[in-house]
């Protein structure tokens, strides 16, 4: 039985939902997701931006103009904080929006 990476499953779900573009900035914690997007570049496009805020605003704008899910991708921490303006914009305009982020999780006993 072959192993399937979680990032490949994520990209397959986005494709199944009809997502055409994912906006983001590559970084250490999301490199596997960016690689999965590149492997499926005939079905979904990764649009590299220069700042995370641009990614969120671009995804929100796409959702507004196409009435489909707008998706952005970011690392955790400061990168995720930079998404807030775009997330707020999407919320206030009541558009469908997807955020794919990475972070560190601590399990406590």
NORGILIN-V523554 format. One record per residue. N is the residue number from 1. RES is the residue in one small letter. OMEGA is omega in whole degrees, 0 to 359 (none if undefined). Layout:
((N RES OMEGA) (N RES OMEGA))
//
This chain:
((1 x 181) (2 x 179) (3 x 177) (4 x 179) (5 x 178) (6 x 180) (7 x 177) (8 x 177) (9 x 179) (10 x 181) (11 x 178) (12 x 178) (13 x 178) (14 x 178) (15 x 179) (16 x 178) (17 x 178) (18 x 178) (19 x 181) (20 x 183) (21 x 171) (22 x 183) (23 x 179) (24 x 181) (25 x 182) (26 x 177) (27 x 187) (28 x 187) (29 x 180) (30 x 181) (31 x 179) (32 x 178) (33 x 177) (34 x 177) (35 x 178) (36 x 177) (37 x 179) (38 x 178) (39 x 181) (40 x 187) (41 x 175) (42 x 181) (43 x 183) (44 x 185) (45 x 172) (46 x 180) (47 x 180) (48 x 180) (49 x 181) (50 x 181) (51 x 182) (52 x 178) (53 x 177) (54 x 178) (55 x 181) (56 x 179) (57 x 177) (58 x 178) (59 x 178) (60 x 179) (61 x 178) (62 x 179) (63 x 180) (64 x 186) (65 x 183) (66 x 185) (67 x 175) (68 x 181) (69 x 172) (70 x 185) (71 x 173) (72 x 187) (73 x 181) (74 x 170) (75 x 176) (76 x 177) (77 x 183) (78 x 179) (79 x 180) (80 x 178) (81 x 181) (82 x 179) (83 x 190) (84 x 181) (85 x 178) (86 x 178) (87 x 179) (88 x 178) (89 x 180) (90 x 180) (91 x 183) (92 x 178) (93 x 175) (94 x 177) (95 x 179) (96 x 189) (97 x 176) (98 x 178) (99 x 175) (100 x 183) (101 x 178) (102 x 179) (103 x 177) (104 x 181) (105 x 180) (106 x 178) (107 x 178) (108 x 180) (109 x none))
//
